[in-house]
Amino acid sequence: MMDVWEAIRTKRAIRHFTNDPLPDEVVERILDAGRRSQSSKNSQPWQFVAVRDRDTLQKLSRMGDYLSHVAGAALCVVILVPAENERSAWHMFDAGQSASYMQLAAQAMGVGSCLGTIYQPEATRDLLGFPADWQARLLISFGYPDPNHERQGQGKAGRQNFDEVVHWDRW
Ligand SMILES: Cc1cc2nc3c(=O)[nH]c(=O)nc-3n(C[C@H](O)[C@H](O)[C@H](O)COP(=O)(O)O)c2cc1C
């Protein structure tokens, strides 16, 4: 299994997946990584809806403008956070942490992933049936990278240079 640095260094968004299902233990490890992630005051302000049903995956792929990667995924984890309130900024930060943990755990097991933004939270609620005190804004597709899209994940990471983002001691 690859180490943490290798997972961070090599992780790219993967949007095309093989038809292979993910073994149950792989799915459980991904979700457990999310469950174990840190959060403000250890509030753990999340619920995860783990979708493997193909029909539901296809419907989820229509809940945003850039969610086509969901339709062919082996697993989609919809991250729920509490309905909008004064702590929502922290809830979204914490949800992002759980997303990173899940994606890096997946990467370490050779599983690709891609985040997705939900533009239709109410239709997503109807589809998944969660209560009104939760909201869905983000999801993550998971699956084995499709080798027929061999260039995906291979490109140079479009990241800012180290010196462009790091300030030592003061700006
Ligand atoms: C908050 C957030 C929302 C995102 N929403 C989408 C999305 O709706 N659809 C999509 O294809 N990618 C989405 N992405 C993935 C980003 O496009 C991707 O992480 C970024 O371009 C870096 O890709 P790379 O690691 O392959 O360089 C999202 C990423 C984040 C962090």
The ligand as an SDF file (V2000), in Angstrom:
LIG
                    3D

 31 33  0  0  0  0  0  0  0  0999 V2000
  -15.2270   21.7930   -3.6720 C   0  0  0  0  0  0  0  0  0  0  0  0
  -14.9330   21.0630   -4.9630 C   0  0  0  0  0  0  0  0  0  0  0  0
  -15.9350   20.8900   -5.8950 C   0  0  0  0  0  0  0  0  0  0  0  0
  -15.7010   20.2100   -7.1010 C   0  0  0  0  0  0  0  0  0  0  0  0
  -16.7270   20.0150   -7.9790 N   0  0  0  0  0  0  0  0  0  0  0  0
  -16.4950   19.3160   -9.1200 C   0  0  0  0  0  0  0  0  0  0  0  0
  -17.5720   19.0280  -10.0230 C   0  0  0  0  0  0  0  0  0  0  0  0
  -18.7250   19.4280   -9.8220 O   0  0  0  0  0  0  0  0  0  0  0  0
  -17.2830   18.2890  -11.1130 N   0  0  0  0  0  0  0  0  0  0  0  0
  -16.0230   17.8260  -11.3910 C   0  0  0  0  0  0  0  0  0  0  0  0
  -15.8500   17.1610  -12.4090 O   0  0  0  0  0  0  0  0  0  0  0  0
  -14.9790   18.1030  -10.5620 N   0  0  0  0  0  0  0  0  0  0  0  0
  -15.1930   18.8030   -9.4230 C   0  0  0  0  0  0  0  0  0  0  0  0
  -14.1530   19.0500   -8.5580 N   0  0  0  0  0  0  0  0  0  0  0  0
  -12.8260   18.4820   -8.8490 C   0  0  0  0  0  0  0  0  0  0  0  0
  -11.8300   19.5860   -9.2470 C   0  0  0  0  0  0  0  0  0  0  0  0
  -12.1340   20.0410  -10.5420 O   0  0  0  0  0  0  0  0  0  0  0  0
  -10.4180   19.0020   -9.1760 C   0  0  0  0  0  0  0  0  0  0  0  0
  -10.1870   18.5980   -7.8530 O   0  0  0  0  0  0  0  0  0  0  0  0
   -9.3560   20.0210   -9.5670 C   0  0  0  0  0  0  0  0  0  0  0  0
   -9.5740   20.4620  -10.8920 O   0  0  0  0  0  0  0  0  0  0  0  0
   -7.9640   19.4450   -9.4490 C   0  0  0  0  0  0  0  0  0  0  0  0
   -7.8560   18.3200  -10.2790 O   0  0  0  0  0  0  0  0  0  0  0  0
   -6.4850   17.4970  -10.3730 P   0  0  0  0  0  0  0  0  0  0  0  0
   -6.1660   17.0060   -8.9920 O   0  0  0  0  0  0  0  0  0  0  0  0
   -6.7450   16.3750  -11.3380 O   0  0  0  0  0  0  0  0  0  0  0  0
   -5.4200   18.4380  -10.8640 O   0  0  0  0  0  0  0  0  0  0  0  0
  -14.3930   19.7200   -7.3760 C   0  0  0  0  0  0  0  0  0  0  0  0
  -13.3800   19.9050   -6.4160 C   0  0  0  0  0  0  0  0  0  0  0  0
  -13.6370   20.5430   -5.2240 C   0  0  0  0  0  0  0  0  0  0  0  0
  -12.5040   20.6740   -4.2060 C   0  0  0  0  0  0  0  0  0  0  0  0
  1  2  1  0
  2  3  1  0
  2 30  2  0
  3  4  2  0
  4  5  1  0
  4 28  1  0
  5  6  2  0
  6  7  1  0
  6 13  1  0
  7  8  2  0
  7  9  1  0
  9 10  1  0
 10 11  2  0
 10 12  1  0
 12 13  2  0
 13 14  1  0
 14 15  1  0
 14 28  1  0
 15 16  1  0
 16 17  1  0
 16 18  1  0
 18 19  1  0
 18 20  1  0
 20 21  1  0
 20 22  1  0
 22 23  1  0
 23 24  1  0
 24 25  2  0
 24 26  1  0
 24 27  1  0
 28 29  2  0
 29 30  1  0
 30 31  1  0
M  END
$$$$
